[in-house]
Amino acid sequence: MYAKALVEVLSDPKANGESAAKHFLALVKKNNDEGHLKKILEEASRFARSKSGVRKVTVESARELNTKQKEAVKKFIKAGDVVVERIDPELIAGIRIILNDELQFDGSLKNKLNKALGN
């Protein structure tokens, strides 16, 4: 509820964004929900992206992508997408693409090994 309310207030052109943010933080603090603030802000970000049609594309790989891999990823990305690149050595090799915080494709060696081992 916090996240949705925050997005609605901040998307109102008549609202003072700085003032709204201060009031929002005061409300969260008053309700002793500060421990959930990270989750609330992540959810608010998800709502805002959904409302505006912007996608968050997270590209994870064990090492920096080579030119061929970067070109393949560019074909998937649309104008306006928010792209986050992460290096995760635990993937061993390959690539994982997460769209709007939901796993879409896991072509990592770690995933293939886990499947082969029944994990």
PDB file as gemmi writes it, atoms N, CA and C in Angstrom:
CRYST1    1.000    1.000    1.000  90.00  90.00  90.00 P 1                      
ATOM      1  N   MET A   1       0.825  -1.186   0.000  1.00  0.00           N  
ATOM      2  CA  MET A   1       0.000   0.000   0.000  1.00  0.00           C  
ATOM      3  C   MET A   1       0.874   1.257   0.000  1.00  0.00           C  
ATOM      4  N   TYR A   2       1.954   1.211   0.790  1.00  0.00           N  
ATOM      5  CA  TYR A   2       2.867   2.358   0.830  1.00  0.00           C  
ATOM      6  C   TYR A   2       3.388   2.680  -0.568  1.00  0.00           C  
ATOM      7  N   ALA A   3       3.859   1.646  -1.266  1.00  0.00           N  
ATOM      8  CA  ALA A   3       4.495   1.839  -2.568  1.00  0.00           C  
ATOM      9  C   ALA A   3       3.525   2.446  -3.569  1.00  0.00           C  
ATOM     10  N   LYS A   4       2.314   1.907  -3.608  1.00  0.00           N  
ATOM     11  CA  LYS A   4       1.320   2.402  -4.557  1.00  0.00           C  
ATOM     12  C   LYS A   4       0.959   3.858  -4.245  1.00  0.00           C  
ATOM     13  N   ALA A   5       0.778   4.160  -2.958  1.00  0.00           N  
ATOM     14  CA  ALA A   5       0.443   5.527  -2.549  1.00  0.00           C  
ATOM     15  C   ALA A   5       1.568   6.493  -2.902  1.00  0.00           C  
ATOM     16  N   LEU A   6       2.808   6.069  -2.686  1.00  0.00           N  
ATOM     17  CA  LEU A   6       3.954   6.928  -3.003  1.00  0.00           C  
ATOM     18  C   LEU A   6       4.008   7.250  -4.488  1.00  0.00           C  
ATOM     19  N   VAL A   7       3.815   6.237  -5.319  1.00  0.00           N  
ATOM     20  CA  VAL A   7       3.850   6.450  -6.772  1.00  0.00           C  
ATOM     21  C   VAL A   7       2.725   7.375  -7.205  1.00  0.00           C  
ATOM     22  N   GLU A   8       1.544   7.178  -6.662  1.00  0.00           N  
ATOM     23  CA  GLU A   8       0.407   8.035  -7.023  1.00  0.00           C  
ATOM     24  C   GLU A   8       0.674   9.496  -6.660  1.00  0.00           C  
ATOM     25  N   VAL A   9       1.183   9.719  -5.460  1.00  0.00           N  
ATOM     26  CA  VAL A   9       1.455  11.098  -5.019  1.00  0.00           C  
ATOM     27  C   VAL A   9       2.552  11.728  -5.862  1.00  0.00           C  
ATOM     28  N   LEU A  10       3.631  10.989  -6.085  1.00  0.00           N  
ATOM     29  CA  LEU A  10       4.755  11.553  -6.832  1.00  0.00           C  
ATOM     30  C   LEU A  10       4.449  11.737  -8.316  1.00  0.00           C  
ATOM     31  N   SER A  11       3.484  11.014  -8.839  1.00  0.00           N  
ATOM     32  CA  SER A  11       3.134  11.172 -10.255  1.00  0.00           C  
ATOM     33  C   SER A  11       2.114  12.292 -10.467  1.00  0.00           C  
ATOM     34  N   ASP A  12       1.589  12.848  -9.381  1.00  0.00           N  
ATOM     35  CA  ASP A  12       0.636  13.963  -9.476  1.00  0.00           C  
ATOM     36  C   ASP A  12       1.413  15.237  -9.792  1.00  0.00           C  
ATOM     37  N   PRO A  13       1.149  15.860 -10.947  1.00  0.00           N  
ATOM     38  CA  PRO A  13       1.901  17.069 -11.319  1.00  0.00           C  
ATOM     39  C   PRO A  13       1.683  18.238 -10.351  1.00  0.00           C  
ATOM     40  N   LYS A  14       0.607  18.209  -9.605  1.00  0.00           N  
ATOM     41  CA  LYS A  14       0.319  19.288  -8.663  1.00  0.00           C  
ATOM     42  C   LYS A  14       1.071  19.107  -7.341  1.00  0.00           C  
ATOM     43  N   ALA A  15       1.560  17.917  -7.094  1.00  0.00           N  
ATOM     44  CA  ALA A  15       2.210  17.620  -5.818  1.00  0.00           C  
ATOM     45  C   ALA A  15       3.640  18.144  -5.791  1.00  0.00           C  
ATOM     46  N   ASN A  16       4.066  18.563  -4.607  1.00  0.00           N  
ATOM     47  CA  ASN A  16       5.447  18.955  -4.387  1.00  0.00           C  
ATOM     48  C   ASN A  16       6.197  17.677  -4.018  1.00  0.00           C  
ATOM     49  N   GLY A  17       7.027  17.181  -4.918  1.00  0.00           N  
ATOM     50  CA  GLY A  17       7.701  15.900  -4.735  1.00  0.00           C  
ATOM     51  C   GLY A  17       8.542  15.829  -3.482  1.00  0.00           C  
ATOM     52  N   GLU A  18       9.280  16.895  -3.196  1.00  0.00           N  
ATOM     53  CA  GLU A  18      10.143  16.897  -2.011  1.00  0.00           C  
ATOM     54  C   GLU A  18       9.311  16.832  -0.738  1.00  0.00           C  
ATOM     55  N   SER A  19       8.271  17.613  -0.689  1.00  0.00           N  
ATOM     56  CA  SER A  19       7.383  17.626   0.479  1.00  0.00           C  
ATOM     57  C   SER A  19       6.678  16.275   0.637  1.00  0.00           C  
ATOM     58  N   ALA A  20       6.219  15.709  -0.475  1.00  0.00           N  
ATOM     59  CA  ALA A  20       5.534  14.418  -0.436  1.00  0.00           C  
ATOM     60  C   ALA A  20       6.477  13.333   0.075  1.00  0.00           C  
ATOM     61  N   ALA A  21       7.722  13.360  -0.375  1.00  0.00           N  
ATOM     62  CA  ALA A  21       8.701  12.369   0.068  1.00  0.00           C  
ATOM     63  C   ALA A  21       8.962  12.491   1.563  1.00  0.00           C  
ATOM     64  N   LYS A  22       9.071  13.721   2.054  1.00  0.00           N  
ATOM     65  CA  LYS A  22       9.289  13.935   3.489  1.00  0.00           C  
ATOM     66  C   LYS A  22       8.106  13.421   4.304  1.00  0.00           C  
ATOM     67  N   HIS A  23       6.894  13.708   3.848  1.00  0.00           N  
ATOM     68  CA  HIS A  23       5.708  13.233   4.547  1.00  0.00           C  
ATOM     69  C   HIS A  23       5.619  11.701   4.510  1.00  0.00           C  
ATOM     70  N   PHE A  24       5.984  11.140   3.381  1.00  0.00           N  
ATOM     71  CA  PHE A  24       5.976   9.688   3.240  1.00  0.00           C  
ATOM     72  C   PHE A  24       6.942   9.052   4.236  1.00  0.00           C  
ATOM     73  N   LEU A  25       8.167   9.561   4.299  1.00  0.00           N  
ATOM     74  CA  LEU A  25       9.155   9.016   5.227  1.00  0.00           C  
ATOM     75  C   LEU A  25       8.707   9.176   6.679  1.00  0.00           C  
ATOM     76  N   ALA A  26       8.073  10.309   6.990  1.00  0.00           N  
ATOM     77  CA  ALA A  26       7.564  10.530   8.346  1.00  0.00           C  
ATOM     78  C   ALA A  26       6.485   9.508   8.686  1.00  0.00           C  
ATOM     79  N   LEU A  27       5.623   9.207   7.733  1.00  0.00           N  
ATOM     80  CA  LEU A  27       4.560   8.221   7.958  1.00  0.00           C  
ATOM     81  C   LEU A  27       5.144   6.826   8.187  1.00  0.00           C  
ATOM     82  N   VAL A  28       6.113   6.458   7.376  1.00  0.00           N  
ATOM     83  CA  VAL A  28       6.759   5.150   7.527  1.00  0.00           C  
ATOM     84  C   VAL A  28       7.421   5.060   8.903  1.00  0.00           C  
ATOM     85  N   LYS A  29       8.100   6.124   9.295  1.00  0.00           N  
ATOM     86  CA  LYS A  29       8.769   6.152  10.596  1.00  0.00           C  
ATOM     87  C   LYS A  29       7.739   6.076  11.726  1.00  0.00           C  
ATOM     88  N   LYS A  30       6.658   6.838  11.607  1.00  0.00           N  
ATOM     89  CA  LYS A  30       5.603   6.865  12.627  1.00  0.00           C  
ATOM     90  C   LYS A  30       5.008   5.468  12.842  1.00  0.00           C  
ATOM     91  N   ASN A  31       4.883   4.703  11.765  1.00  0.00           N  
ATOM     92  CA  ASN A  31       4.308   3.358  11.836  1.00  0.00           C  
ATOM     93  C   ASN A  31       5.356   2.275  12.122  1.00  0.00           C  
ATOM     94  N   ASN A  32       6.581   2.718  12.426  1.00  0.00           N  
ATOM     95  CA  ASN A  32       7.685   1.787  12.724  1.00  0.00           C  
ATOM     96  C   ASN A  32       7.929   0.773  11.601  1.00  0.00           C  
ATOM     97  N   ASP A  33       7.812   1.236  10.379  1.00  0.00           N  
ATOM     98  CA  ASP A  33       8.020   0.365   9.217  1.00  0.00           C  
ATOM     99  C   ASP A  33       9.326   0.664   8.484  1.00  0.00           C  
ATOM    100  N   GLU A  34      10.252   1.330   9.155  1.00  0.00           N  
ATOM    101  CA  GLU A  34      11.517   1.700   8.509  1.00  0.00           C  
ATOM    102  C   GLU A  34      12.301   0.477   8.031  1.00  0.00           C  
ATOM    103  N   GLY A  35      12.143  -0.642   8.718  1.00  0.00           N  
ATOM    104  CA  GLY A  35      12.837  -1.866   8.315  1.00  0.00           C  
ATOM    105  C   GLY A  35      12.382  -2.395   6.970  1.00  0.00           C  
ATOM    106  N   HIS A  36      11.213  -1.946   6.528  1.00  0.00           N  
ATOM    107  CA  HIS A  36      10.664  -2.396   5.242  1.00  0.00           C  
ATOM    108  C   HIS A  36      10.892  -1.373   4.127  1.00  0.00           C  
ATOM    109  N   LEU A  37      11.593  -0.301   4.433  1.00  0.00           N  
ATOM    110  CA  LEU A  37      11.739   0.803   3.482  1.00  0.00           C  
ATOM    111  C   LEU A  37      12.375   0.369   2.160  1.00  0.00           C  
ATOM    112  N   LYS A  38      13.381  -0.483   2.210  1.00  0.00           N  
ATOM    113  CA  LYS A  38      14.024  -0.933   0.969  1.00  0.00           C  
ATOM    114  C   LYS A  38      13.013  -1.659   0.079  1.00  0.00           C  
ATOM    115  N   LYS A  39      12.228  -2.568   0.672  1.00  0.00           N  
ATOM    116  CA  LYS A  39      11.214  -3.296  -0.093  1.00  0.00           C  
ATOM    117  C   LYS A  39      10.147  -2.350  -0.629  1.00  0.00           C  
ATOM    118  N   ILE A  40       9.755  -1.390   0.186  1.00  0.00           N  
ATOM    119  CA  ILE A  40       8.729  -0.419  -0.222  1.00  0.00           C  
ATOM    120  C   ILE A  40       9.218   0.364  -1.432  1.00  0.00           C  
ATOM    121  N   LEU A  41      10.453   0.838  -1.380  1.00  0.00           N  
ATOM    122  CA  LEU A  41      10.994   1.633  -2.491  1.00  0.00           C  
ATOM    123  C   LEU A  41      11.180   0.787  -3.755  1.00  0.00           C  
ATOM    124  N   GLU A  42      11.576  -0.474  -3.589  1.00  0.00           N  
ATOM    125  CA  GLU A  42      11.691  -1.364  -4.749  1.00  0.00           C  
ATOM    126  C   GLU A  42      10.326  -1.576  -5.400  1.00  0.00           C  
ATOM    127  N   GLU A  43       9.317  -1.779  -4.559  1.00  0.00           N  
ATOM    128  CA  GLU A  43       7.960  -1.980  -5.072  1.00  0.00           C  
ATOM    129  C   GLU A  43       7.442  -0.710  -5.734  1.00  0.00           C  
ATOM    130  N   ALA A  44       7.744   0.446  -5.138  1.00  0.00           N  
ATOM    131  CA  ALA A  44       7.337   1.728  -5.732  1.00  0.00           C  
ATOM    132  C   ALA A  44       7.994   1.902  -7.099  1.00  0.00           C  
ATOM    133  N   SER A  45       9.246   1.533  -7.193  1.00  0.00           N  
ATOM    134  CA  SER A  45       9.953   1.616  -8.470  1.00  0.00           C  
ATOM    135  C   SER A  45       9.292   0.714  -9.501  1.00  0.00           C  
ATOM    136  N   ARG A  46       8.902  -0.487  -9.075  1.00  0.00           N  
ATOM    137  CA  ARG A  46       8.218  -1.431  -9.974  1.00  0.00           C  
ATOM    138  C   ARG A  46       6.879  -0.853 -10.455  1.00  0.00           C  
ATOM    139  N   PHE A  47       6.104  -0.271  -9.524  1.00  0.00           N  
ATOM    140  CA  PHE A  47       4.826   0.348  -9.890  1.00  0.00           C  
ATOM    141  C   PHE A  47       5.036   1.496 -10.881  1.00  0.00           C  
ATOM    142  N   ALA A  48       6.033   2.340 -10.601  1.00  0.00           N  
ATOM    143  CA  ALA A  48       6.291   3.495 -11.469  1.00  0.00           C  
ATOM    144  C   ALA A  48       6.691   3.054 -12.867  1.00  0.00           C  
ATOM    145  N   ARG A  49       7.556   2.042 -12.954  1.00  0.00           N  
ATOM    146  CA  ARG A  49       7.961   1.534 -14.273  1.00  0.00           C  
ATOM    147  C   ARG A  49       6.767   0.955 -15.006  1.00  0.00           C  
ATOM    148  N   SER A  50       5.945   0.204 -14.303  1.00  0.00           N  
ATOM    149  CA  SER A  50       4.762  -0.403 -14.907  1.00  0.00           C  
ATOM    150  C   SER A  50       3.814   0.668 -15.428  1.00  0.00           C  
ATOM    151  N   LYS A  51       3.631   1.692 -14.635  1.00  0.00           N  
ATOM    152  CA  LYS A  51       2.724   2.782 -15.001  1.00  0.00           C  
ATOM    153  C   LYS A  51       3.212   3.535 -16.240  1.00  0.00           C  
ATOM    154  N   SER A  52       4.532   3.678 -16.358  1.00  0.00           N  
ATOM    155  CA  SER A  52       5.094   4.430 -17.478  1.00  0.00           C  
ATOM    156  C   SER A  52       5.455   3.549 -18.673  1.00  0.00           C  
ATOM    157  N   GLY A  53       5.381   2.237 -18.494  1.00  0.00           N  
ATOM    158  CA  GLY A  53       5.715   1.327 -19.586  1.00  0.00           C  
ATOM    159  C   GLY A  53       7.198   1.059 -19.739  1.00  0.00           C  
ATOM    160  N   VAL A  54       8.002   1.556 -18.805  1.00  0.00           N  
ATOM    161  CA  VAL A  54       9.448   1.344 -18.856  1.00  0.00           C  
ATOM    162  C   VAL A  54       9.765  -0.016 -18.242  1.00  0.00           C  
ATOM    163  N   ARG A  55      10.686  -0.743 -18.870  1.00  0.00           N  
ATOM    164  CA  ARG A  55      11.084  -2.047 -18.350  1.00  0.00           C  
ATOM    165  C   ARG A  55      12.448  -1.942 -17.671  1.00  0.00           C  
ATOM    166  N   LYS A  56      12.645  -2.764 -16.654  1.00  0.00           N  
ATOM    167  CA  LYS A  56      13.962  -2.898 -16.027  1.00  0.00           C  
ATOM    168  C   LYS A  56      14.538  -4.217 -16.524  1.00  0.00           C  
ATOM    169  N   VAL A  57      15.668  -4.140 -17.182  1.00  0.00           N  
ATOM    170  CA  VAL A  57      16.325  -5.326 -17.716  1.00  0.00           C  
ATOM    171  C   VAL A  57      17.647  -5.501 -16.973  1.00  0.00           C  
ATOM    172  N   THR A  58      17.749  -6.604 -16.234  1.00  0.00           N  
ATOM    173  CA  THR A  58      18.980  -6.910 -15.515  1.00  0.00           C  
ATOM    174  C   THR A  58      19.687  -8.026 -16.263  1.00  0.00           C  
ATOM    175  N   VAL A  59      20.929  -7.767 -16.622  1.00  0.00           N  
ATOM    176  CA  VAL A  59      21.741  -8.740 -17.352  1.00  0.00           C  
ATOM    177  C   VAL A  59      22.859  -9.175 -16.418  1.00  0.00           C  
ATOM    178  N   GLU A  60      22.853 -10.448 -16.068  1.00  0.00           N  
ATOM    179  CA  GLU A  60      23.876 -10.989 -15.184  1.00  0.00           C  
ATOM    180  C   GLU A  60      24.760 -11.955 -15.959  1.00  0.00           C  
ATOM    181  N   SER A  61      26.055 -11.872 -15.700  1.00  0.00           N  
ATOM    182  CA  SER A  61      26.996 -12.786 -16.339  1.00  0.00           C  
ATOM    183  C   SER A  61      28.154 -13.042 -15.379  1.00  0.00           C  
ATOM    184  N   ALA A  62      28.879 -14.123 -15.615  1.00  0.00           N  
ATOM    185  CA  ALA A  62      29.995 -14.478 -14.752  1.00  0.00           C  
ATOM    186  C   ALA A  62      31.169 -13.524 -14.948  1.00  0.00           C  
ATOM    187  N   ARG A  63      31.303 -13.028 -16.162  1.00  0.00           N  
ATOM    188  CA  ARG A  63      32.360 -12.077 -16.512  1.00  0.00           C  
ATOM    189  C   ARG A  63      31.769 -10.985 -17.391  1.00  0.00           C  
ATOM    190  N   GLU A  64      32.540  -9.967 -17.657  1.00  0.00           N  
ATOM    191  CA  GLU A  64      32.065  -8.898 -18.535  1.00  0.00           C  
ATOM    192  C   GLU A  64      31.686  -9.498 -19.891  1.00  0.00           C  
ATOM    193  N   LEU A  65      30.574  -9.018 -20.446  1.00  0.00           N  
ATOM    194  CA  LEU A  65      30.096  -9.542 -21.724  1.00  0.00           C  
ATOM    195  C   LEU A  65      31.052  -9.195 -22.846  1.00  0.00           C  
ATOM    196  N   ASN A  66      31.216 -10.143 -23.785  1.00  0.00           N  
ATOM    197  CA  ASN A  66      32.034  -9.848 -24.959  1.00  0.00           C  
ATOM    198  C   ASN A  66      31.166  -9.134 -25.997  1.00  0.00           C  
ATOM    199  N   THR A  67      31.751  -8.711 -27.081  1.00  0.00           N  
ATOM    200  CA  THR A  67      31.045  -7.931 -28.101  1.00  0.00           C  
ATOM    201  C   THR A  67      29.852  -8.684 -28.677  1.00  0.00           C  
ATOM    202  N   LYS A  68      30.018  -9.954 -28.948  1.00  0.00           N  
ATOM    203  CA  LYS A  68      28.939 -10.760 -29.517  1.00  0.00           C  
ATOM    204  C   LYS A  68      27.763 -10.858 -28.544  1.00  0.00           C  
ATOM    205  N   GLN A  69      28.057 -11.064 -27.277  1.00  0.00           N  
ATOM    206  CA  GLN A  69      27.003 -11.149 -26.266  1.00  0.00           C  
ATOM    207  C   GLN A  69      26.284  -9.811 -26.102  1.00  0.00           C  
ATOM    208  N   LYS A  70      27.047  -8.724 -26.114  1.00  0.00           N  
ATOM    209  CA  LYS A  70      26.442  -7.389 -25.988  1.00  0.00           C  
ATOM    210  C   LYS A  70      25.494  -7.108 -27.145  1.00  0.00           C  
ATOM    211  N   GLU A  71      25.870  -7.514 -28.351  1.00  0.00           N  
ATOM    212  CA  GLU A  71      25.008  -7.319 -29.519  1.00  0.00           C  
ATOM    213  C   GLU A  71      23.725  -8.129 -29.387  1.00  0.00           C  
ATOM    214  N   ALA A  72      23.839  -9.359 -28.876  1.00  0.00           N  
ATOM    215  CA  ALA A  72      22.654 -10.207 -28.688  1.00  0.00           C  
ATOM    216  C   ALA A  72      21.716  -9.584 -27.657  1.00  0.00           C  
ATOM    217  N   VAL A  73      22.262  -9.033 -26.592  1.00  0.00           N  
ATOM    218  CA  VAL A  73      21.449  -8.406 -25.545  1.00  0.00           C  
ATOM    219  C   VAL A  73      20.782  -7.140 -26.078  1.00  0.00           C  
ATOM    220  N   LYS A  74      21.487  -6.374 -26.911  1.00  0.00           N  
ATOM    221  CA  LYS A  74      20.922  -5.136 -27.469  1.00  0.00           C  
ATOM    222  C   LYS A  74      19.657  -5.398 -28.282  1.00  0.00           C  
ATOM    223  N   LYS A  75      19.570  -6.560 -28.903  1.00  0.00           N  
ATOM    224  CA  LYS A  75      18.387  -6.905 -29.690  1.00  0.00           C  
ATOM    225  C   LYS A  75      17.153  -7.065 -28.804  1.00  0.00           C  
ATOM    226  N   PHE A  76      17.374  -7.413 -27.554  1.00  0.00           N  
ATOM    227  CA  PHE A  76      16.291  -7.634 -26.601  1.00  0.00           C  
ATOM    228  C   PHE A  76      15.844  -6.336 -25.929  1.00  0.00           C  
ATOM    229  N   ILE A  77      16.745  -5.381 -25.829  1.00  0.00           N  
ATOM    230  CA  ILE A  77      16.482  -4.130 -25.108  1.00  0.00           C  
ATOM    231  C   ILE A  77      15.750  -3.138 -26.007  1.00  0.00           C  
ATOM    232  N   LYS A  78      14.737  -2.489 -25.419  1.00  0.00           N  
ATOM    233  CA  LYS A  78      13.968  -1.474 -26.136  1.00  0.00           C  
ATOM    234  C   LYS A  78      14.401  -0.087 -25.683  1.00  0.00           C  
ATOM    235  N   ALA A  79      14.134   0.912 -26.522  1.00  0.00           N  
ATOM    236  CA  ALA A  79      14.434   2.292 -26.157  1.00  0.00           C  
ATOM    237  C   ALA A  79      13.685   2.657 -24.881  1.00  0.00           C  
ATOM    238  N   GLY A  80      14.363   3.275 -23.953  1.00  0.00           N  
ATOM    239  CA  GLY A  80      13.749   3.678 -22.697  1.00  0.00           C  
ATOM    240  C   GLY A  80      13.904   2.666 -21.581  1.00  0.00           C  
ATOM    241  N   ASP A  81      14.342   1.450 -21.900  1.00  0.00           N  
ATOM    242  CA  ASP A  81      14.542   0.441 -20.860  1.00  0.00           C  
ATOM    243  C   ASP A  81      15.641   0.879 -19.899  1.00  0.00           C  
ATOM    244  N   VAL A  82      15.469   0.525 -18.642  1.00  0.00           N  
ATOM    245  CA  VAL A  82      16.501   0.732 -17.635  1.00  0.00           C  
ATOM    246  C   VAL A  82      17.311  -0.553 -17.603  1.00  0.00           C  
ATOM    247  N   VAL A  83      18.590  -0.457 -17.942  1.00  0.00           N  
ATOM    248  CA  VAL A  83      19.437  -1.647 -18.037  1.00  0.00           C  
ATOM    249  C   VAL A  83      20.437  -1.652 -16.884  1.00  0.00           C  
ATOM    250  N   VAL A  84      20.475  -2.783 -16.181  1.00  0.00           N  
ATOM    251  CA  VAL A  84      21.413  -2.979 -15.082  1.00  0.00           C  
ATOM    252  C   VAL A  84      22.273  -4.182 -15.438  1.00  0.00           C  
ATOM    253  N   GLU A  85      23.587  -4.001 -15.426  1.00  0.00           N  
ATOM    254  CA  GLU A  85      24.504  -5.101 -15.711  1.00  0.00           C  
ATOM    255  C   GLU A  85      25.189  -5.504 -14.414  1.00  0.00           C  
ATOM    256  N   ARG A  86      25.217  -6.809 -14.156  1.00  0.00           N  
ATOM    257  CA  ARG A  86      25.847  -7.316 -12.942  1.00  0.00           C  
ATOM    258  C   ARG A  86      26.799  -8.447 -13.290  1.00  0.00           C  
ATOM    259  N   ILE A  87      27.915  -8.471 -12.592  1.00  0.00           N  
ATOM    260  CA  ILE A  87      28.858  -9.573 -12.711  1.00  0.00           C  
ATOM    261  C   ILE A  87      28.627 -10.478 -11.505  1.00  0.00           C  
ATOM    262  N   ASP A  88      28.361 -11.766 -11.757  1.00  0.00           N  
ATOM    263  CA  ASP A  88      28.127 -12.741 -10.701  1.00  0.00           C  
ATOM    264  C   ASP A  88      28.963 -13.983 -11.014  1.00  0.00           C  
ATOM    265  N   PRO A  89      30.158 -14.079 -10.430  1.00  0.00           N  
ATOM    266  CA  PRO A  89      31.039 -15.215 -10.724  1.00  0.00           C  
ATOM    267  C   PRO A  89      30.416 -16.580 -10.418  1.00  0.00           C  
ATOM    268  N   GLU A  90      29.411 -16.626  -9.544  1.00  0.00           N  
ATOM    269  CA  GLU A  90      28.760 -17.893  -9.213  1.00  0.00           C  
ATOM    270  C   GLU A  90      28.015 -18.505 -10.408  1.00  0.00           C  
ATOM    271  N   LEU A  91      27.743 -17.716 -11.437  1.00  0.00           N  
ATOM    272  CA  LEU A  91      27.076 -18.240 -12.636  1.00  0.00           C  
ATOM    273  C   LEU A  91      28.004 -19.155 -13.427  1.00  0.00           C  
ATOM    274  N   ILE A  92      29.297 -19.072 -13.177  1.00  0.00           N  
ATOM    275  CA  ILE A  92      30.365 -19.846 -13.813  1.00  0.00           C  
ATOM    276  C   ILE A  92      30.576 -19.402 -15.260  1.00  0.00           C  
ATOM    277  N   ALA A  93      29.546 -19.453 -16.077  1.00  0.00           N  
ATOM    278  CA  ALA A  93      29.614 -19.016 -17.475  1.00  0.00           C  
ATOM    279  C   ALA A  93      28.186 -18.773 -17.946  1.00  0.00           C  
ATOM    280  N   GLY A  94      28.053 -18.114 -19.081  1.00  0.00           N  
ATOM    281  CA  GLY A  94      26.722 -17.867 -19.640  1.00  0.00           C  
ATOM    282  C   GLY A  94      26.124 -16.562 -19.150  1.00  0.00           C  
ATOM    283  N   ILE A  95      24.815 -16.466 -19.323  1.00  0.00           N  
ATOM    284  CA  ILE A  95      24.123 -15.212 -19.049  1.00  0.00           C  
ATOM    285  C   ILE A  95      22.734 -15.486 -18.462  1.00  0.00           C  
ATOM    286  N   ARG A  96      22.281 -14.553 -17.648  1.00  0.00           N  
ATOM    287  CA  ARG A  96      20.929 -14.623 -17.087  1.00  0.00           C  
ATOM    288  C   ARG A  96      20.297 -13.251 -17.315  1.00  0.00           C  
ATOM    289  N   ILE A  97      19.055 -13.248 -17.827  1.00  0.00           N  
ATOM    290  CA  ILE A  97      18.333 -11.999 -18.082  1.00  0.00           C  
ATOM    291  C   ILE A  97      17.085 -11.967 -17.211  1.00  0.00           C  
ATOM    292  N   ILE A  98      16.951 -10.888 -16.472  1.00  0.00           N  
ATOM    293  CA  ILE A  98      15.816 -10.711 -15.576  1.00  0.00           C  
ATOM    294  C   ILE A  98      15.062  -9.472 -16.044  1.00  0.00           C  
ATOM    295  N   LEU A  99      13.789  -9.649 -16.352  1.00  0.00           N  
ATOM    296  CA  LEU A  99      12.954  -8.560 -16.849  1.00  0.00           C  
ATOM    297  C   LEU A  99      11.970  -8.155 -15.760  1.00  0.00           C  
ATOM    298  N   ASN A 100      12.005  -6.890 -15.379  1.00  0.00           N  
ATOM    299  CA  ASN A 100      11.117  -6.367 -14.328  1.00  0.00           C  
ATOM    300  C   ASN A 100      11.161  -7.223 -13.064  1.00  0.00           C  
ATOM    301  N   ASP A 101      12.374  -7.579 -12.657  1.00  0.00           N  
ATOM    302  CA  ASP A 101      12.629  -8.342 -11.427  1.00  0.00           C  
ATOM    303  C   ASP A 101      12.036  -9.745 -11.441  1.00  0.00           C  
ATOM    304  N   GLU A 102      11.718 -10.269 -12.624  1.00  0.00           N  
ATOM    305  CA  GLU A 102      11.233 -11.637 -12.760  1.00  0.00           C  
ATOM    306  C   GLU A 102      12.132 -12.357 -13.759  1.00  0.00           C  
ATOM    307  N   LEU A 103      12.675 -13.501 -13.349  1.00  0.00           N  
ATOM    308  CA  LEU A 103      13.592 -14.249 -14.199  1.00  0.00           C  
ATOM    309  C   LEU A 103      12.923 -14.604 -15.523  1.00  0.00           C  
ATOM    310  N   GLN A 104      13.575 -14.293 -16.615  1.00  0.00           N  
ATOM    311  CA  GLN A 104      13.042 -14.580 -17.939  1.00  0.00           C  
ATOM    312  C   GLN A 104      13.860 -15.642 -18.668  1.00  0.00           C  
ATOM    313  N   PHE A 105      15.185 -15.574 -18.486  1.00  0.00           N  
ATOM    314  CA  PHE A 105      16.060 -16.493 -19.209  1.00  0.00           C  
ATOM    315  C   PHE A 105      17.284 -16.776 -18.354  1.00  0.00           C  
ATOM    316  N   ASP A 106      17.604 -18.043 -18.175  1.00  0.00           N  
ATOM    317  CA  ASP A 106      18.801 -18.415 -17.429  1.00  0.00           C  
ATOM    318  C   ASP A 106      19.616 -19.379 -18.270  1.00  0.00           C  
ATOM    319  N   GLY A 107      20.583 -18.833 -18.962  1.00  0.00           N  
ATOM    320  CA  GLY A 107      21.479 -19.633 -19.794  1.00  0.00           C  
ATOM    321  C   GLY A 107      22.839 -19.782 -19.139  1.00  0.00           C  
ATOM    322  N   SER A 108      22.854 -19.760 -17.799  1.00  0.00           N  
ATOM    323  CA  SER A 108      24.125 -19.880 -17.088  1.00  0.00           C  
ATOM    324  C   SER A 108      24.529 -21.341 -16.936  1.00  0.00           C  
ATOM    325  N   LEU A 109      25.818 -21.554 -16.835  1.00  0.00           N  
ATOM    326  CA  LEU A 109      26.332 -22.905 -16.616  1.00  0.00           C  
ATOM    327  C   LEU A 109      25.882 -23.416 -15.251  1.00  0.00           C  
ATOM    328  N   LYS A 110      25.806 -22.548 -14.278  1.00  0.00           N  
ATOM    329  CA  LYS A 110      25.340 -22.929 -12.941  1.00  0.00           C  
ATOM    330  C   LYS A 110      23.928 -23.526 -13.028  1.00  0.00           C  
ATOM    331  N   ASN A 111      23.036 -22.875 -13.774  1.00  0.00           N  
ATOM    332  CA  ASN A 111      21.666 -23.370 -13.935  1.00  0.00           C  
ATOM    333  C   ASN A 111      21.657 -24.726 -14.628  1.00  0.00           C  
ATOM    334  N   LYS A 112      22.469 -24.878 -15.657  1.00  0.00           N  
ATOM    335  CA  LYS A 112      22.516 -26.151 -16.391  1.00  0.00           C  
ATOM    336  C   LYS A 112      23.041 -27.266 -15.512  1.00  0.00           C  
ATOM    337  N   LEU A 113      24.059 -26.965 -14.689  1.00  0.00           N  
ATOM    338  CA  LEU A 113      24.587 -27.976 -13.775  1.00  0.00           C  
ATOM    339  C   LEU A 113      23.565 -28.348 -12.714  1.00  0.00           C  
ATOM    340  N   ASN A 114      22.871 -27.353 -12.179  1.00  0.00           N  
ATOM    341  CA  ASN A 114      21.829 -27.627 -11.174  1.00  0.00           C  
ATOM    342  C   ASN A 114      20.731 -28.508 -11.747  1.00  0.00           C  
ATOM    343  N   LYS A 115      20.328 -28.248 -12.987  1.00  0.00           N  
ATOM    344  CA  LYS A 115      19.309 -29.076 -13.623  1.00  0.00           C  
ATOM    345  C   LYS A 115      19.803 -30.498 -13.830  1.00  0.00           C  
ATOM    346  N   ALA A 116      21.046 -30.635 -14.249  1.00  0.00           N  
ATOM    347  CA  ALA A 116      21.626 -31.961 -14.500  1.00  0.00           C  
ATOM    348  C   ALA A 116      21.721 -32.767 -13.202  1.00  0.00           C  
ATOM    349  N   LEU A 117      21.971 -32.062 -12.108  1.00  0.00           N  
ATOM    350  CA  LEU A 117      22.112 -32.739 -10.808  1.00  0.00           C  
ATOM    351  C   LEU A 117      20.777 -32.883 -10.080  1.00  0.00           C  
ATOM    352  N   GLY A 118      19.720 -32.320 -10.686  1.00  0.00           N  
ATOM    353  CA  GLY A 118      18.387 -32.429 -10.075  1.00  0.00           C  
ATOM    354  C   GLY A 118      18.151 -31.448  -8.941  1.00  0.00           C  
ATOM    355  N   ASN A 119      18.895 -30.368  -8.907  1.00  0.00           N  
ATOM    356  CA  ASN A 119      18.718 -29.334  -7.857  1.00  0.00           C  
ATOM    357  C   ASN A 119      17.726 -28.295  -8.270  1.00  0.00           C  
TER     358      ASN A 119                                                      
END                                                                             
